[in-house]
C-alpha cells in the first residue's frame, strides 16, 4: 500500500533532514526557493513523499502534517500520545486501503464494460476476425513469409493505443524492436503467431489478454482493452 510506503519514506526523510538539513522551518511552502542543492534535495524528498501518499490529499490536514514534520525535525515530544497515534494511523491506513480497493474495483468494472462494448462494435466489422480466445485482428497488409512460432525472435514496429486513440507506446519514433514470442502479453503473443512475416495487422486485445486486473500505468488501468498496430518485419531466428 502506497500510504504505508509513504509514511516509511517520510520517516526516512525526517531523519535525513534532521541529520543534515539547513534548519529552515516550514513556512510559505508554495513559494519556497529552489536554488541551492540543499533546497533542491529538500524539495525532492518532499516530492517523493507527496507522491507516495497522494491518496490522502483530500483527508490530509496540511497544518497538522507540517507540525508533525517540524516536531520530528526538532526532536520534540509528540503532541499526541504515541500509542494513540499508532492506533489512529493503523485505522487511517486501513481506511485508505479500503477506499483504494473500492476505487480499483470500480475502475476495473467500468473498463471491462467499456471494453466489451468496443469489442462487440469492432467485431461486427466485415474485415475483423475474432479468435477463440477473444482476440480480434484485421489484416491491413498480408505478408508472404512464414508465421513465427513460440520462442522465436521477431523484428517489428508497433503502436499501442487505447480504444479512444490515446497512444501509450510506439516504436515508430526509432528503430524497429526485437521481441521473443512468448515474452509479451498473451494477446500480443497470439497475434504474432497469426502473422506471416511482412504483415501489418491491427489487433484488439481484451483486458484478460493484455495486463488483466492490474494497473500497468497511468493510461493502462485494470481490465483495459488495448489496440495495437503491428508490422512484423522479419523472423530473426529459429527455435
ChimeraX attribute file (.defattr): number of C-alpha atoms within 10 A of each C-alpha:
attribute: neighborCount
match mode: 1-to-1
recipient: residues
	/A:1	12
	/A:2	17
	/A:3	21
	/A:4	17
	/A:5	13
	/A:6	18
	/A:7	17
	/A:8	13
	/A:9	19
	/A:10	20
	/A:11	15
	/A:12	14
	/A:13	20
	/A:14	20
	/A:15	14
	/A:16	14
	/A:17	18
	/A:18	16
	/A:19	11
	/A:20	10
	/A:21	15
	/A:22	11
	/A:23	12
	/A:24	8
	/A:25	13
	/A:26	12
	/A:27	9
	/A:28	8
	/A:29	9
	/A:30	6
	/A:31	7
	/A:32	11
	/A:33	11
	/A:34	12
	/A:35	8
	/A:36	9
	/A:37	9
	/A:38	14
	/A:39	16
	/A:40	13
	/A:41	14
	/A:42	17
	/A:43	16
	/A:44	13
	/A:45	18
	/A:46	15
	/A:47	11
	/A:48	15
	/A:49	22
	/A:50	18
	/A:51	13
	/A:52	20
	/A:53	20
	/A:54	14
	/A:55	16
	/A:56	14
	/A:57	11
	/A:58	7
	/A:59	9
	/A:60	12
	/A:61	11
	/A:62	10
	/A:63	10
	/A:64	11
	/A:65	10
	/A:66	14
	/A:67	16
	/A:68	17
	/A:69	18
	/A:70	18
	/A:71	14
	/A:72	17
	/A:73	19
	/A:74	13
	/A:75	10
	/A:76	10
	/A:77	10
	/A:78	12
	/A:79	11
	/A:80	9
	/A:81	9
	/A:82	11
	/A:83	8
	/A:84	9
	/A:85	13
	/A:86	11
	/A:87	11
	/A:88	12
	/A:89	13
	/A:90	12
	/A:91	12
	/A:92	15
	/A:93	18
	/A:94	15
	/A:95	12
	/A:96	20
	/A:97	17
	/A:98	12
	/A:99	13
	/A:100	15
	/A:101	12
	/A:102	12
	/A:103	12
	/A:104	17
	/A:105	15
	/A:106	13
	/A:107	18
	/A:108	21
	/A:109	16
	/A:110	15
	/A:111	20
	/A:112	21
	/A:113	13
	/A:114	15
	/A:115	22
	/A:116	15
	/A:117	12
	/A:118	16
	/A:119	19
	/A:120	10
	/A:121	10
	/A:122	19
	/A:123	19
	/A:124	11
	/A:125	10
	/A:126	8
	/A:127	11
	/A:128	16
	/A:129	17
	/A:130	16
	/A:131	11
	/A:132	7
	/A:133	13
	/A:134	17
	/A:135	23
	/A:136	21
	/A:137	23
	/A:138	19
	/A:139	16
	/A:140	14
	/A:141	13
	/A:142	13
	/A:143	19
	/A:144	11
	/A:145	15
	/A:146	14
	/A:147	19
	/A:148	25
	/A:149	19
	/A:150	15
	/A:151	15
	/A:152	17
	/A:153	20
	/A:154	23
	/A:155	17
	/A:156	23
	/A:157	19
	/A:158	18
	/A:159	17
	/A:160	20
	/A:161	19
	/A:162	17
	/A:163	18
	/A:164	9
	/A:165	10
	/A:166	11
	/A:167	15
	/A:168	14
	/A:169	11
	/A:170	17
	/A:171	14
	/A:172	12
	/A:173	8
	/A:174	8
	/A:175	10
	/A:176	17
	/A:177	14
	/A:178	15
	/A:179	17
	/A:180	19
	/A:181	21
	/A:182	17
	/A:183	12
	/A:184	12
	/A:185	15
	/A:186	17
	/A:187	22
	/A:188	20
	/A:189	20
	/A:190	20
	/A:191	21
	/A:192	25
	/A:193	17
	/A:194	15
	/A:195	23
	/A:196	19
	/A:197	23
	/A:198	19
	/A:199	22
	/A:200	22
	/A:201	23
	/A:202	20
	/A:203	24
	/A:204	32
	/A:205	26
	/A:206	24
	/A:207	25
	/A:208	19
	/A:209	21
	/A:210	24
	/A:211	21
	/A:212	18
	/A:213	19
	/A:214	15
	/A:215	16
	/A:216	14
	/A:217	9
	/A:218	7
	/A:219	13
	/A:220	19
	/A:221	19
	/A:222	25
	/A:223	27
	/A:224	31
	/A:225	26
	/A:226	24
	/A:227	23
	/A:228	22
	/A:229	20
	/A:230	23
	/A:231	23
	/A:232	24
	/A:233	20
	/A:234	20
	/A:235	22
	/A:236	13
	/A:237	11
	/A:238	11
	/A:239	8
